[in-house]
Each structure stands twice: as C-alpha cells, then as structure tokens.
Amino acid sequence: MEFGFWDILVFLAFVIGVITLGLVKSRHEKTSEDYFLAGRGLKWWLVGFSLIAANISTEQFVGMSGNAASHVGLAIASYEWMAAITLVIVGFFFLPYFLRAGIFTVPEFLEYRYNGTARTIMALATIGIYMLLLGAVTYSGALTIKTLAGKMGHDVSLMTGSLVIGIIAMVYVTAGGLKACAWADLVQGSALILGGAAIMIFAFLKLGAATEAVKVVDLQTGAVVLQSLAESAGPIERFIDLNAERLNMFLPSNDSVLPWTALMLGLWIPNFYYWGLNQYITQRTLGSKSLAQGQKGIVFAAALKLVIPFAIVIPGIIAFNLYHKDMKLEAVADNATVIAKYLKANPNTNLVQTLDSPTQAQIDSWPQEGFAIAIFADRESMKAVQINNYHVLPILKSKFDETTVEDYTIFESGDKAWQSTFPVVAAELTGYNEITKMAAKMAGESVEIEKVIAHKYDTAMAQLLGNVLPQKVGIVGFVLAALLGAVVSSLAAMLNAASTIFSMDIYKKYISPDASQKSLVTLGRLCVIVFTFIAIFLAPQLGNPKISNSIFTIIQESQGYLSPGILAVFVFGLLVRRGPAICGAVGLVTNFAVYGGLKYVSTFDKLMENEMMATCIGNFLNRMAISFVVCILVMTVITIVKPLAQPIVFQKNTDIDLQSSKGAKIVGVVVIIVTLLMYLIFSPLGIAK
C-alpha cells in the first residue's frame, strides 16, 4: 500500500477542515445547556447525521467487518437492521417522555420517575462501562492505523495510534461540546457513507478480476476450500456463489456469536438500550430543537441504517474470500506467546519446535504439520525477515524466556476455522486439554484458558484498504480520513457523554449543587481531558487475544451488565405507573447479579456439557434476555406487594415544542417494512436457500 501526495493532501485537508468547522460553529458555549446539549437547538439533519457518526466507528468498520469475515457473515448485520426498527420505536415512545422531562442525562430521568438512588446507580455504572468503550473505540482505530502503516513499511505502535486519535477528539470536544460534535459529525457522517461505498465498490471490482478465492463450505467447522472462478461470472454472481452459506441472517441456536434465538429477544435488549437509553447517542436527540425535529432526525438515521451493512458487512465477507491468507499471517504474533506457553507446559510435544534466529529460507520452507516458534534476539533481527508462513510464530528471546504457564492451563479457540486450519495441532491440543481438565478436577483447581486463533478477522477492513483501493490518486487518503473521522466522532460522543454524566449526575447533584454555569462547563472540559488519557492508556491492553478475537464482541458482551437492567427499569417505569420508587434501584441491582451470575455459571464445564444449558446461557445475548425477564418479574412482584397509591404523572419541564411529526411516523413505518423484507430475502427461504 502506498500513500501518495494527493492522499496526504486530502487526508490533512479533511482532518483540519472538520476540526475547524466544529470549533467555529461552537465558539459561544457559555452555559451548561449550550455546552452539553448544544443549546437544545439541533435540527433534524444534524440529529440524523450525528446519530450515525456517533454510532459508526471502527467498532463497526473493524469489529463488525471482522465478524462478517468469520463464520458469522451477513448475520452480524442484525445489529444494524434491527437498529432501524428500534430507532423508529424510540422516536415515538421514549423521546416524547425525555423531552417533556427536560433532562440533561438519561440517568436523570430515573430520578424523575423513581428516585435519586436509581439515578446514581445508573450514572456510576454508565461511567464505568464508558471507560471500556472509550478504550475499545480507541484500540480499534489504533489497530487499523497500525495495520495500514505496516503495509506501508512503517512500524506504528498501538499507543502511538491511540494518542493521535485521542488528541484529535479531545481538541474539539473540550472546546465546543455537543455542538462541535454535531457539526463535525455532519461532515464525518457523510464522508463515512461515501468512504464505505467506495470500499464496497472497489472490493467487488477486485473480486470480479480475481482468478481464485476461498469459499466457506461448512459453518459448523469453519472449513473453506480454494475455488477457481469462472471468467464469465460477474462480481455479484461470484460473491453469492462463494458465500451462500454466510448470506443467512439466522445462525444455528448453538452459535457462540449470534444464534437465531437471540433475534427473538436477546438482540433487542442491547438495541433498545443503545439507541434509546445510551447517553452518548440519546444526547443528540435531547439537544433537538423540538420533538418533531428529533423524530425526523431519528427516522432519517433509521433509513441510513438500512444501507450501512452494504458498506461494512459485505466488504468484510469479500475480504475473507480474497485475503484469508493475510489474515492468517496477522494472527501469528498473537499465537506466538500462546503456543510458547503450550510448549513449556508440554515440552515432549512433537508439534511445536523452536528455531533460534531462523533464516528466511528456514521460515519459508517450514512444513505445514506443526508450529515453529522463531526466537529472535532483538526487534531488528526480527524485522530483517518476512513471516510468510503462518506455521512460524515470531517472538523475542526475552519474551520467550519470561513466558510462564499455570499448572492447569488449557488451549482453546473461539475461531471455528481453527480446527480445519490446523487439524494436527488441534487434535493434540484437544487431547492435552482433556487430560489437564481431569487433573484440575482431581486437584480441586480451576483451569486457566489461553486462546489460539486461525485468523485475525479484525484486520478485514485494513486488508481491503491496503489491497483494493486505487493508489496515489487521493481515494486512499479520503477513505482513511473518513475512517479516522468515524473513530473520532464516536470517541468524541463518548467523551462528551461521560463528562455530561459526571458533571450533572455526580458533581452537581452531590458535590456542588449550587455550582455556577461557568464552573460546570469548566468541569466538563476537564473531564474530557482526563477521560481521553484513560482511553489512550486502556486501548493497547485490549489487543490481548486472551481477552477476545473480536473487539465488537468485547463491547457487546460487557454491556450486558448494564443494558438489560436499564431497559427493564425504563420500560417498566413508563408502562407501570404504580410501580414504587424502589423498583428503579432494585431492577438495576438485580441485573448486575443475574447477568454476572449467569456468566459465572457459563464457565462450569460440567453444566455446559448439557445442550439445553449451553443454548440458554452459553451466548451473552441469551443471558441478556434472561436477565431482562428476571428484572421485570422482580419489579412486578414489588409493585403487586406495595403499589403506589396514585399513578405517576410525568410533568412538563421544558419550553420546547412537543408536537409529534406525522410525516416522520409514515416514513418510520416504511423503514420497518423494508427491514422485515431484508430479513426475508436473506433467510433460508430467500437468497441463502
């Protein structure tokens, strides 16, 4: 991949232009309402683009396209298409209550409906989860920078990439608050859609010109075959033929990522939480000029959601068709430490050997049966050779010497392609794991799990950027600027949201109730700076493959501690007007206990051998569904035992126009119908048949 003069010019012009626009449009922020909610003056087109830009980041471009490259395929698009339906419901069910209440933050609504305790619990939990989200978004952006820089021959660390992303976001959020974010999002959201469309078009052109590609033949095992491509077949025909197995929105019920059972309830929970009750998204709608403007903006964003998978998910699938070997090579660094631990745990193995300072010829000719751990004295000698054999795992001697292993360590993979990619090694590991588990059980000890992977799926988008886009004409620069803008938009949204919650729900409520408007704005800016550096510090830690092979999965699963309980408490509070104040706090605490308990139980090997148990709690979306139902039941029992004497009445605490938009409602219904048709087309009855 080459970065020419026009690419540099376009990239710099875009970044400087976005920052300048954000600062110019928000240079008069003096009150907390100005800084945190853009003076409640956002029009529908700013709301719509800002919602998309705040949402779509490298979490999607890296994580979602990475999941698409794996066995999950098109099914991962449910996060987008379900969001289209969710947004419409949020616009006409949640938003009227929020704007009527005149709130600054989503936790504040819990005090409006329940009491201050519920508000504080949600505020503290939200800030906690936002720290992980800030780190995750920064990491995914830094990973893209690192991968692309590597293709250009430069070694850029995750920390360096994190610093670049974090500081750009920090500059305009600190200065201008939500209005700066919204205007920057207008440009970045538009560029994001155009950049995604460009990637998809050039990916299809590359597939159309290819002579061979890999075809997924078995979703259960992740097995693939290399297939020659007929010259007469066009790009779309080739795409469907290669990926028919993965063009299905309904995965088996035992799938670890997105089983069809999760579509019934589990996936709706993070969707409703994210789009209706998540501060960094909802803050855009709380800043609407009126209810009608907010509803129009939400429906506009819902319509855009229908096309997002074609710019993110489809290219991710094509990336695996064309560049699965490159993804294997990207995985060797992650596997090096893990397999080194296996060697030290099982020194008698014949499948893992060491090579001290191997030559290029030794690396290239290493056989395909087992692994070789290539030990290098320093980074310079490691860089002097090219690792083009994914059975050779490079590691520094100092790191190899420091590698230790717990007494009861097993080696597993969540990557379905692992078994078919490394069948001989996988067979030995399986036998070793069984013996180790039995030994641990007899000793009364728990096992330590190390994860191996076959492909670094999260590099799918970077593979496309480095291989399919025309070089040195400015297109690469524009797409990279759009991707950087996507990261910066999401990071900026989270920084603004986290600072708003801390300033309004913690500082103003408990520390300084009489704080001046100036001091609140100053505190908000200081929070942005502090949270930025927390994100920069956390980002490199999330690159550990032991945590997960998908940053998208990390984010979604972690929010299970929060989203089912928050959604249950809000829905119950709006529908059951006689629910007592204690329901809010109890509902939130119940979710922490139930979701955490189910996650802990899911680690028990004996229980998870039961197919029904594995289906029920093996997947985090199913655990979310169970947690949501339990929270509703607990609050229902409390209400039956001690209902309020009089139903809650939601008082109007705002001067903005609360007239609903009939036009937005009609378009919203159309969006829902089109979404359902998409599910029918990409189902066992449609194109995937």
Rosetta blueprint (number, residue, H / E / L):
1 M L
2 E L
3 F L
4 G L
5 F H
6 W H
7 D H
8 I H
9 L H
10 V H
11 F H
12 L H
13 A H
14 F H
15 V H
16 I H
17 G H
18 V H
19 I H
20 T H
21 L H
22 G H
23 L H
24 V H
25 K L
26 S L
27 R L
28 H L
29 E L
30 K L
31 T L
32 S H
33 E H
34 D H
35 Y H
36 F H
37 L H
38 A H
39 G H
40 R H
41 G L
42 L E
43 K L
44 W H
45 W H
46 L H
47 V H
48 G H
49 F H
50 S H
51 L H
52 I H
53 A H
54 A H
55 N H
56 I L
57 S L
58 T H
59 E H
60 Q H
61 F H
62 V H
63 G H
64 M H
65 S H
66 G H
67 N H
68 A H
69 A H
70 S L
71 H L
72 V L
73 G H
74 L H
75 A H
76 I H
77 A H
78 S H
79 Y H
80 E H
81 W H
82 M H
83 A H
84 A H
85 I H
86 T H
87 L H
88 V H
89 I H
90 V H
91 G H
92 F H
93 F H
94 F H
95 L H
96 P H
97 Y H
98 F H
99 L H
100 R H
101 A H
102 G L
103 I L
104 F L
105 T L
106 V H
107 P H
108 E H
109 F H
110 L H
111 E H
112 Y H
113 R H
114 Y L
115 N L
116 G H
117 T H
118 A H
119 R H
120 T H
121 I H
122 M H
123 A H
124 L H
125 A H
126 T H
127 I H
128 G H
129 I H
130 Y H
131 M H
132 L H
133 L H
134 L H
135 G H
136 A H
137 V H
138 T H
139 Y H
140 S H
141 G H
142 A H
143 L H
144 T H
145 I H
146 K H
147 T H
148 L H
149 A H
150 G H
151 K H
152 M L
153 G L
154 H L
155 D L
156 V L
157 S L
158 L H
159 M H
160 T H
161 G H
162 S H
163 L H
164 V H
165 I H
166 G H
167 I H
168 I H
169 A H
170 M H
171 V H
172 Y H
173 V H
174 T H
175 A H
176 G H
177 G H
178 L H
179 K H
180 A H
181 C H
182 A H
183 W H
184 A H
185 D H
186 L H
187 V H
188 Q H
189 G H
190 S H
191 A H
192 L H
193 I H
194 L H
195 G H
196 G H
197 A H
198 A H
199 I H
200 M H
201 I H
202 F H
203 A H
204 F H
205 L H
206 K H
207 L H
208 G H
209 A H
210 A L
211 T L
212 E E
213 A E
214 V E
215 K E
216 V E
217 V E
218 D E
219 L L
220 Q L
221 T L
222 G L
223 A E
224 V E
225 V E
226 L E
227 Q E
228 S E
229 L L
230 A L
231 E L
232 S L
233 A L
234 G L
235 P H
236 I H
237 E H
238 R H
239 F H
240 I H
241 D H
242 L H
243 N H
244 A H
245 E H
246 R H
247 L L
248 N L
249 M L
250 F L
251 L E
252 P L
253 S L
254 N L
255 D L
256 S L
257 V L
258 L L
259 P E
260 W H
261 T H
262 A H
263 L H
264 M H
265 L L
266 G L
267 L L
268 W H
269 I H
270 P H
271 N H
272 F H
273 Y H
274 Y H
275 W H
276 G H
277 L H
278 N L
279 Q H
280 Y H
281 I H
282 T H
283 Q H
284 R H
285 T H
286 L H
287 G L
288 S E
289 K L
290 S L
291 L H
292 A H
293 Q H
294 G H
295 Q H
296 K H
297 G H
298 I H
299 V H
300 F H
301 A H
302 A H
303 A H
304 L H
305 K H
306 L H
307 V H
308 I H
309 P H
310 F H
311 A H
312 I H
313 V H
314 I H
315 P H
316 G H
317 I H
318 I H
319 A H
320 F H
321 N H
322 L H
323 Y H
324 H H
325 K H
326 D H
327 M H
328 K H
329 L H
330 E H
331 A H
332 V H
333 A H
334 D H
335 N H
336 A H
337 T H
338 V H
339 I H
340 A H
341 K H
342 Y H
343 L H
344 K H
345 A H
346 N L
347 P L
348 N L
349 T L
350 N L
351 L L
352 V E
353 Q E
354 T E
355 L E
356 D E
357 S L
358 P L
359 T L
360 Q H
361 A H
362 Q H
363 I H
364 D H
365 S H
366 W L
367 P L
368 Q L
369 E L
370 G L
371 F E
372 A E
373 I E
374 A E
375 I E
376 F E
377 A L
378 D L
379 R H
380 E H
381 S H
382 M H
383 K H
384 A L
385 V L
386 Q L
387 I L
388 N L
389 N L
390 Y L
391 H L
392 V E
393 L E
394 P E
395 I E
396 L E
397 K H
398 S H
399 K H
400 F H
401 D H
402 E H
403 T L
404 T L
405 V L
406 E L
407 D L
408 Y L
409 T E
410 I E
411 F E
412 E E
413 S L
414 G L
415 D L
416 K L
417 A L
418 W H
419 Q H
420 S H
421 T H
422 F L
423 P H
424 V H
425 V H
426 A H
427 A H
428 E H
429 L H
430 T H
431 G H
432 Y H
433 N H
434 E H
435 I H
436 T H
437 K H
438 M H
439 A H
440 A H
441 K H
442 M H
443 A H
444 G L
445 E L
446 S L
447 V L
448 E E
449 I E
450 E E
451 K E
452 V L
453 I L
454 A L
455 H L
456 K L
457 Y H
458 D H
459 T H
460 A H
461 M H
462 A H
463 Q H
464 L H
465 L H
466 G H
467 N H
468 V L
469 L L
470 P L
471 Q L
472 K L
473 V L
474 G L
475 I H
476 V H
477 G H
478 F H
479 V H
480 L H
481 A H
482 A H
483 L H
484 L H
485 G H
486 A H
487 V H
488 V H
489 S H
490 S H
491 L H
492 A H
493 A H
494 M H
495 L H
496 N H
497 A H
498 A H
499 S H
500 T H
501 I H
502 F H
503 S H
504 M H
505 D H
506 I H
507 Y H
508 K H
509 K H
510 Y H
511 I H
512 S L
513 P L
514 D L
515 A L
516 S L
517 Q H
518 K H
519 S H
520 L H
521 V H
522 T H
523 L H
524 G H
525 R H
526 L H
527 C H
528 V H
529 I H
530 V H
531 F H
532 T H
533 F H
534 I H
535 A H
536 I H
537 F H
538 L H
539 A H
540 P H
541 Q H
542 L H
543 G H
544 N L
545 P L
546 K L
547 I L
548 S L
549 N L
550 S L
551 I H
552 F H
553 T H
554 I H
555 I H
556 Q H
557 E H
558 S H
559 Q H
560 G H
561 Y H
562 L L
563 S H
564 P H
565 G H
566 I H
567 L H
568 A H
569 V H
570 F H
571 V H
572 F H
573 G H
574 L H
575 L H
576 V L
577 R L
578 R L
579 G L
580 P L
581 A L
582 I H
583 C H
584 G H
585 A H
586 V H
587 G H
588 L H
589 V H
590 T H
591 N H
592 F H
593 A H
594 V H
595 Y H
596 G H
597 G H
598 L H
599 K H
600 Y H
601 V H
602 S L
603 T L
604 F L
605 D H
606 K H
607 L H
608 M H
609 E L
610 N L
611 E H
612 M H
613 M H
614 A H
615 T H
616 C H
617 I H
618 G L
619 N L
620 F H
621 L H
622 N H
623 R H
624 M H
625 A H
626 I H
627 S H
628 F H
629 V H
630 V H
631 C H
632 I H
633 L H
634 V H
635 M H
636 T H
637 V H
638 I H
639 T H
640 I H
641 V H
642 K L
643 P L
644 L L
645 A L
646 Q L
647 P L
648 I L
649 V L
650 F L
651 Q L
652 K L
653 N L
654 T L
655 D L
656 I L
657 D L
658 L L
659 Q L
660 S L
661 S L
662 K H
663 G H
664 A H
665 K H
666 I H
667 V H
668 G H
669 V H
670 V H
671 V H
672 I H
673 I H
674 V H
675 T H
676 L H
677 L H
678 M H
679 Y H
680 L H
681 I H
682 F L
683 S L
684 P L
685 L L
686 G L
687 I L
688 A L
689 K L
